[in-house]
Amino acid sequence: MIKIPYLTALTTHFSYGLLFAFGQFRDFFRKIFDWWRTNNLQGYAPICLDFEDFYTRRLYLRIQDCFGRPISSAPDAWFDVVERYSNDNNKTLKRTEKRTRCLNLGSYNYLGFAASDEYCTPRAIDSLKRFSASTCSSRVDGGTTTVHTELEECVANYVGKPAAIAFGMGYVTNSAILPVLIGKGGLIISDSLNHNSIVNGARGSGATIRVFQHNTPSHLEKVLREQIAEGQPRTHRPWKKIIVVVEGIYSMEGEICRLPEIVSVCKKYKAYVYLDEAHSIGAVGKTGRGVCELLGVDTADVDIMMGTFTKSFGSCGGYIAGSKELIQYLKYTCPAHLYATSISPAAAQQIISAIKVILGEDGSSRGAQKLARIRENSNFFRSELQKMGFEVLGDNDSPIMPIMLYNPAKIPAFSRECLKQNVAVVTVTFPATPLLLARARICISASHTREDLIKALEVISQVGDLVGIKYFPAEPKKQQQEKEMIKLE
Ligand SMILES: Cc1ncc(COP(=O)(O)O)c(C=O)c1O
């Protein structure tokens, strides 16, 4: 649970109130001045949604330079950010030819495979030459190459399930699989902070959706008991099936799922467990096998294991791993398998190669080193941020660490000031987070060196002071000692 400091809550509400009032004021005049334009659309309903459109026009556009910054290199520890400018108060941004070399604290390149890798890159290039960039076909037509079948075997073996199916996109994996697994008469119980792909998949399924308090097994149990007692709406018949959906590491909070407790509740009430490991597979666990390995949960107790290849493996796509019958059923029925073009063979080869490195099957210990490094880097960075007085969300071992900003004025201030000092950070706000809970989301990579992290900490600390986001300041003497310690290390 995020508790906003009282004064911060007050100033944040006030700032949004001001932006809202000012936006309404501007809209009022726009209607008068643009009367002839709106008149052209007489008789039509507005094409844009009311609040989202207002939010985009009057709040987002003011700070849109902080989002979607174009990059002109691989998302390694350092990357090239393309400079942009605007001649119309940020409404439109134009790219320049200038590039700034920045420390990358925003990509999900957890193990560093997204940059050129001595083992993966040559193999991905070979695959590109042999198979081309696209299969130009769905899996059931001509889109299943030898690389695709190898990928599915490799993933199943890696995550510890009998079989797996791969898709071209992680988002689609959730949003297309849930409607195949469950429908009317079924019940999905979803963590309140699950990713949008899960929310949309659940909505598209037609099943009844109930939400439990984020990462709270006792509340999950309460919801399960109530729902089982209630049964289906109106008829009160028993649910056809119940699926509980959770994430391994929550992408906006950096929190690790309380999987052992959740699994035991699900077992008690005979509900299936669907685990989205987008941010945990490859990133945590002794051999990178995700939260099951980290928390000592038997993979046999997780019925549907979902994950993406876009983070730790430096590729694209997603997978579902489960029993042979489940995967076969998905292959016969899932529209994203039947009708969508299959994952690019070069991307598939990148994943296979990355898994081989992680498991040491490339004949080196680079995988183990990467795993040790991401853990050390994440824990070091998190503890230093906390010592500095930032409000940092998430758990130890998680490479995601959101720093709370809250106030809308602090979003661009933090992002722009960091960029000025060649540190690129990702800031996240509504609709990805609740309106009042804007944050900067730091993603740590195994490819960051200790010097990179120290530079980042120095910049973030300075900017944090400037912007006023050290909500829990340490005593000045202690802070000074800590700075000296960082330097000494
Ligand atoms: C928990 C979770 N699931 C699914 C996805 C979608 O994955 P992709 O970006 O690979 O499409 C994301 C994206 O970050 C995510 O955080």
The ligand as a MOL file (V3000), in Angstrom:
LIG
                    3D

  0  0  0     0  0            999 V3000
M  V30 BEGIN CTAB
M  V30 COUNTS 16 16 0 0 0
M  V30 BEGIN ATOM
M  V30 1 C 3.3740 -7.8760 -16.4010 0
M  V30 2 C 3.4390 -7.6700 -17.8750 0
M  V30 3 N 2.8130 -8.5360 -18.6830 0
M  V30 4 C 2.8420 -8.3800 -20.0200 0
M  V30 5 C 3.5330 -7.3440 -20.6050 0
M  V30 6 C 3.5360 -7.1810 -22.0950 0
M  V30 7 O 4.7500 -7.6230 -22.6050 0
M  V30 8 P 5.3990 -7.0800 -23.9490 0
M  V30 9 O 5.9390 -5.7310 -23.6420 0
M  V30 10 O 6.4690 -8.0740 -24.1840 0
M  V30 11 O 4.3690 -7.0420 -24.9960 0
M  V30 12 C 4.2200 -6.4320 -19.8040 0
M  V30 13 C 4.9630 -5.3230 -20.3990 0
M  V30 14 O 5.8370 -4.7340 -19.8680 0
M  V30 15 C 4.1640 -6.5870 -18.3960 0
M  V30 16 O 4.7660 -5.7390 -17.5840 0
M  V30 END ATOM
M  V30 BEGIN BOND
M  V30 1 1 1 2
M  V30 2 1 2 3
M  V30 3 2 2 15
M  V30 4 2 3 4
M  V30 5 1 4 5
M  V30 6 1 5 6
M  V30 7 2 5 12
M  V30 8 1 6 7
M  V30 9 1 7 8
M  V30 10 2 8 9
M  V30 11 1 8 10
M  V30 12 1 8 11
M  V30 13 1 12 13
M  V30 14 1 12 15
M  V30 15 2 13 14
M  V30 16 1 15 16
M  V30 END BOND
M  V30 END CTAB
M  END
